[in-house]
Amino acid sequence: RGHTKVTSIDVAEKAVQGLAEKNKGVEGLEFLTMDVTKMDFPDKSFDLVVDKGMIDTLFCGAEARQIGFALLELYRVTADGGSFVCVSHSGDRAPYLGHRRTPWEVSVGRHFYDPENPAEPEVDGSVFYVYTCKK
């Protein structure tokens, strides 16, 4: 069945414009310029919310204090029974995701970019983590 409507947001207008242009004519895709800490969507708007790198970016940058605001907003827009999936290069995100103000049921999987050669994944960056957060 799959998802028939996908909404993508980014705070960078140029990135949104580039994605919109690249995917012009593809039905069911919507690209919006929006700050994840102050989204315009109604409560419980999405059955599935996916992050690939935004949380890592906030942790590594000067905007680390924004992580809590982002997680509260992500929780708010996730429908009851829905999921938030976070793809990260860090294995220590679970305590932040399952905070008392965002009481997701969090599970984590460790994955290799090259499962045939998982040597020294922490050194060469060949490992990533997928956090599945059920509301």
C-alpha positions, -999 to 999 in steps of 0.1 A, spaced: 0 0 0 26 26 11 22 62 17 4 82 -10 13 117 4 47 127 16 54 161 31 90 172 35 102 203 54 135 221 57 144 254 73 166 262 42 145 277 14 171 269 -12 171 232 -2 133 231 -4 133 248 -39 160 223 -51 140 193 -40 107 207 -54 124 213 -88 141 179 -88 108 162 -80 86 184 -102 56 164 -116 59 136 -90 24 132 -74 20 131 -37 51 150 -28 50 184 -10 81 205 0 77 233 26 101 257 41 95 254 78 113 253 112 110 219 129 108 237 163 77 257 152 57 237 127 25 249 112 8 215 111 -22 206 133 -17 182 162 -15 145 153 -12 153 115 11 124 105 10 86 109 48 85 102 74 111 107 110 105 95 142 123 103 174 116 86 201 137 101 183 167 115 186 156 151 224 149 145 228 183 130 212 200 160 234 180 184 266 189 166 258 226 160 253 257 180 216 250 180 218 221 204 194 238 228 167 235 201 166 197 203 140 197 230 118 221 211 121 200 179 113 167 198 82 183 214 70 194 180 77 161 164 57 144 192 29 169 188 24 163 150 27 124 153 -7 108 154 -17 85 183 -5 51 173 19 67 148 57 65 147 87 88 145 117 72 129 151 88 134 182 78 114 214 88 132 251 82 133 250 82 171 240 53 193 231 75 223 199 93 211 174 70 229 174 89 263 166 121 245 138 106 223 121 88 252 120 118 275 91 122 300 76 150 278 79 129 247 69 94 260 75 74 229 83 37 232 118 37 217 135 8 200 169 10 183 186 -10 156 223 -8 146 229 -12 109 260 -13 86 263 5 53 282 -25 41 270 -56 60 297 -77 42 325 -57 58 315 -43 92 351 -38 103 357 -9 127 323 7 122 328 32 150 360 44 133 351 46 97 315 57 100 300 27 84 274 22 111 241 40 116 213 37 140 175 36 134 154 47 163 117 37 160 96 58 184 60 46 188 34 70 201 
